[in-house]
Amino acid sequence: MPYKDPEKRKTYAKKYYKKWWKENSEKRCLIKAKRQKAKRKWFRELKATLSCEQCGFDHPAALDFHHTNDNKEKAVSAMISNNGKDRVLEEIKKCKVLCRNCHAVFHKKYNPPKKDGVCDECGGELFIRPDDNKGTINKRIDLFDMQMKPIEIHYLKEGILRKVDGCGDIQDIFEEILKSLGYVKYKDYFPPGP
């Protein structure tokens, strides 16, 4: 029977949801992370189908959504994590897809420009994506740790956790993964076909 007194109802609800969250938080966090990952994948795939309306350049890293008038609700990239696909698509409809400057794609570490902040090709100002900063990256790492630590502990207790250094050559990392799973060579992993 529900509590008629609003304070008792509020106290009961608070205790109930606190208990529910304690029992279900890991599952809910995993569901949310899976949903967010799917949404980001959808957005990357959508952006890969677009090109600059002025010149046709189609590299997703150089494309940006420019609002055509003052009806901007939010930046499209900022909407990905907290809004449904329909709202993101509605916001995209208000935009033109354009590229920046001459379309040169640089990377601070792996393909840096000769002069910091200036494009080698056209001399235009280089930009960094708004989600590519220390604060955002640290937040992602913290979220990952929060969601993955309980899983890591579970598999560690089960005795089936395997740790592999993910730095280095992709082929070497793959071989280390196979070794950690008990495969000695590729032929153990890829048995001969019929």
C-alpha positions in Angstrom: 0.0 0.0 0.0 1.5 3.4 -1.0 2.4 5.9 1.7 -0.1 8.7 1.9 2.4 10.9 3.7 4.6 12.6 1.0 7.7 12.6 3.2 7.3 8.9 4.0 6.7 8.2 0.3 9.8 10.2 -0.6 12.0 8.4 2.0 10.7 5.0 0.9 11.3 5.8 -2.8 14.8 7.1 -2.0 15.7 3.9 -0.1 14.1 1.7 -2.7 16.0 3.3 -5.7 19.2 3.3 -3.8 18.9 -0.4 -3.2 17.8 -0.9 -6.8 20.8 1.0 -8.2 23.2 -0.9 -6.0 21.8 -4.2 -7.4 21.5 -3.0 -11.0 24.1 -0.3 -11.6 26.7 -2.5 -13.3 24.1 -3.8 -15.7 22.7 -0.3 -16.4 26.1 1.2 -17.0 27.0 -1.6 -19.4 23.7 -1.0 -21.3 24.3 2.7 -21.4 27.9 2.2 -22.6 26.7 -0.2 -25.3 24.0 2.3 -26.4 26.5 5.2 -26.5 29.0 3.1 -28.5 26.3 2.2 -31.0 25.2 5.8 -31.3 28.8 7.0 -32.0 29.2 4.2 -34.6 26.0 5.4 -36.3 27.2 9.0 -36.3 30.6 8.0 -37.8 28.8 5.9 -40.5 26.5 8.8 -41.2 29.3 11.3 -41.4 31.2 9.0 -43.8 28.3 9.3 -46.3 28.5 13.1 -46.3 30.7 15.5 -48.3 31.3 19.2 -48.4 28.4 21.0 -50.2 30.8 23.4 -51.9 33.6 21.2 -53.1 32.7 17.5 -52.5 35.5 16.7 -50.1 34.4 13.8 -48.0 37.0 13.1 -45.3 34.9 12.9 -42.1 37.6 14.5 -39.9 37.5 17.7 -42.0 33.7 18.0 -42.3 31.7 20.2 -40.0 28.0 21.0 -39.5 27.4 24.7 -40.0 24.0 26.1 -38.9 22.4 28.2 -41.7 20.7 30.6 -39.3 20.3 31.4 -35.6 18.1 28.3 -35.0 21.0 26.4 -33.4 19.9 24.2 -30.4 23.4 22.7 -29.8 26.4 21.8 -31.8 25.7 18.5 -33.6 28.8 16.8 -32.2 27.7 17.8 -28.6 24.3 16.2 -29.2 25.6 12.7 -29.9 26.0 11.6 -26.3 22.8 12.9 -24.8 20.2 12.9 -27.5 18.3 10.4 -29.7 19.1 9.9 -33.3 15.9 11.7 -34.3 16.9 14.9 -32.5 20.5 14.7 -34.0 19.0 14.3 -37.5 16.7 17.2 -36.9 19.6 19.4 -35.9 21.6 18.2 -38.9 18.7 19.3 -41.2 19.3 22.9 -40.0 22.9 22.7 -41.2 25.1 22.8 -44.2 27.9 20.2 -44.4 31.1 22.1 -45.1 34.8 21.3 -44.9 37.5 23.5 -43.4 40.0 25.4 -45.6 41.9 23.2 -48.0 40.9 19.8 -46.6 44.4 18.9 -45.3 44.1 16.4 -42.4 46.8 16.7 -39.7 47.5 14.9 -36.5 49.4 16.5 -33.7 51.6 13.4 -33.1 51.6 11.3 -36.2 51.3 13.9 -39.0 52.1 17.3 -37.4 52.2 20.5 -39.5 55.5 22.2 -40.0 54.3 25.3 -38.1 52.1 24.7 -35.1 48.5 25.7 -35.7 49.1 26.6 -39.4 48.2 24.4 -42.4 51.2 23.4 -44.6 49.0 23.5 -47.7 47.1 26.7 -47.6 48.4 28.6 -44.5 44.9 28.5 -42.9 44.3 28.1 -39.2 44.2 24.5 -38.0 41.6 23.4 -35.6 41.2 20.7 -33.0 37.9 18.9 -32.7 36.0 20.1 -29.6 35.9 16.6 -28.1 39.7 16.1 -28.6 41.0 17.6 -25.4 42.5 16.4 -22.1 39.4 17.0 -20.1 37.2 14.9 -22.4 39.8 12.2 -22.7 40.3 12.0 -19.0 36.5 11.8 -18.5 36.3 8.9 -21.0 39.2 7.1 -19.2 37.5 7.6 -15.9 34.2 6.4 -17.3 35.9 3.4 -18.8 37.6 2.5 -15.5 34.4 2.9 -13.6 32.5 0.6 -15.9 35.3 -1.9 -16.6 36.8 -2.3 -13.1 34.0 -4.5 -11.8 34.2 -6.7 -14.8 38.0 -7.0 -14.5 37.7 -7.9 -10.9 35.0 -10.5 -11.7 37.1 -12.3 -14.3 40.2 -12.0 -12.1 38.3 -13.8 -9.3 37.2 -16.4 -11.8 40.8 -16.9 -12.8 40.2 -16.3 -16.5 41.4 -12.8 -17.0 44.2 -12.4 -19.5 46.2 -9.2 -19.8 47.9 -8.2 -23.0 50.0 -5.1 -23.7 48.1 -3.3 -26.4 51.0 -1.1 -27.5 53.1 -1.9 -30.5 52.6 -3.6 -33.9 49.1 -4.9 -34.5 50.4 -8.3 -35.7 52.5 -8.7 -32.5 49.6 -7.7 -30.3 47.4 -10.2 -32.1 49.9 -13.0 -31.5 50.2 -12.1 -27.8 46.4 -12.3 -27.6 46.4 -15.7 -29.2 49.2 -16.9 -26.8 47.3 -15.6 -23.8 44.4 -17.7 -24.9 46.5 -20.8 -25.2 47.1 -20.8 -29.0 50.8 -21.4 -29.8 50.7 -20.5 -33.5 48.2 -19.2 -36.1 47.5 -22.7 -37.3 46.0 -23.5 -33.8 43.7 -20.5 -34.2 43.0 -20.9 -37.9 42.8 -24.7 -38.4 43.0 -25.9 -42.0 39.8 -25.8 -44.0 38.1 -28.8 -45.7 
